[in-house]
């Protein structure tokens, strides 16, 4: 495998687009995670009555919200895996293919 | 309140603290099975790759379970259940914080870590930088993190085993040390992985059964459980209390929990046990699923304990509430179920300490011995021998430190471990993967700044200065309980500034070349 081919792949628009795309997806998901978790923490910090309001006989809004933060955080993880399996991996395969033939 | 205590003492009779036939039987079964696995693993643990990384033969699902087993400590199992039982909703806030690092680990470093690394996270930090200084600094950050984490685990385990089995503290420490050393020394990463998998399965199923029995007492209506809690302890049990009184403190703790995970050497090392980046990615999904499920059901166990057993009884047996889950197990399932849960808690401690010991030994042997002392020119045999010697040394230290810190308030040490992890290890790791201009001087200064600031600021924080050292309230020089917001930021800023002041052309050139490995996995181990 000639070094030039490696350089060609590194310089290719396709590879650069892939790197940018991964950065964009992970940054976006990271921002969503921040909003989700620190939103929850700061809501407790600044607006306790909101979290303490009853939504049933005695269940407070804070209880389902805490469970929701965990579930949504996991769904963000799932989103990344689905994206990476469906879009990232095939492009990686394509680029690797160019490198080795 | 003596009347309440007397009443409580009448209300429940427990075999907790006495070795019972079921608890010893379950314990012996777990030890027997794990020792058989260790024997099997020992025949497959000869090369360095097998010792540190189980020959990269672990599947994504297995690694997901093992990650969960490595992460869910006795502190989170018994501690969060107890915190919810005694303090109510605040314990739930804490539970949420323990999960949110996992998605961050996935988005930022799981795949590049697997592609760039070999055996330790220092492999990745040092990949294109000067080996000796970066390896030494990374090993300092890594070993400090593991050391504080281990002390917290060992001290916690000694008291827990004493509470559950009635064994003397020192005997418990030595037992944990000897059994754990057996796993790591002979079975390396393969045995450690299977111990963690077995523990995760036992813990998840044990807590699930406990949760289901609790729910059956309330006709599977969560509302009824919460109404019972509110009926006994007032609506306040279901509302946020004093945990987040200072939002800056809360955000700082949140940063430490979230990014600390990305700097825990024993967790990062697990990513080198899977065959490729895709398996690493999928294993995080499994791990976060198991861990998320665990932190959703643990509060139900805690609330159930406060409704069915009562806070007085729980606090009477252990002030911190650590025995809430075992007491509940006995209440709903009798002595056999208590025995099972106690044995599971013991297995939990063993699995976590084994993972920590392996991580510390790897930092000593792979980073310091092979790369610093032997300049990367050690034979396979020498490396494996060094790692086994390091395992024994660290294991003996863990037991001695556990005994030395007996009776000390070490709750802050897990926080300290996370603070060092997110301040010393995480910034250097991330900058090394993503920033072209990162230099050797930048890495070393970032790691040292993070490590020393995290330790220093915790010492002068209210947690240690007032609560541990006994200085008067309000005398702490640093106001935050967790320093992450300051120490992690400083570590990034110092790493960035020092890198800008120094220039390392070869490192920049290698950054371009390593992209192929980072993103496509070309040339990955």
Interface residues (C-beta under 8 A of the other chain):
Chain A: X6 X9 X10 X15 X18 X19 X22 X26 X29 X30 X33 X36 X37 X38 X40 X41 X42 X44 X45 X46 X48 X51 X52 X54 X56 X57 X58 X59 X60 X62 X63 X66 X67 X69 X70 X71 X73 X74 X76 X77 X78 X80 X81 X84 X85 X89 X92 X95 X96 X99
Chain B: X89 X92 X93 X95 X96 X97 X99 X100 X102 X103 X104 X106 X107 X108 X111 X222 X223 X226 X227 X229 X230 X231 X235 X238 X239 X240 X244 X245 X246 X247 X250 X251 X254 X258 X278 X281 X282 X284 X285 X288 X289 X292 X295 X296 X299 X512 X513 X515 X516 X519 X520 X521 X522
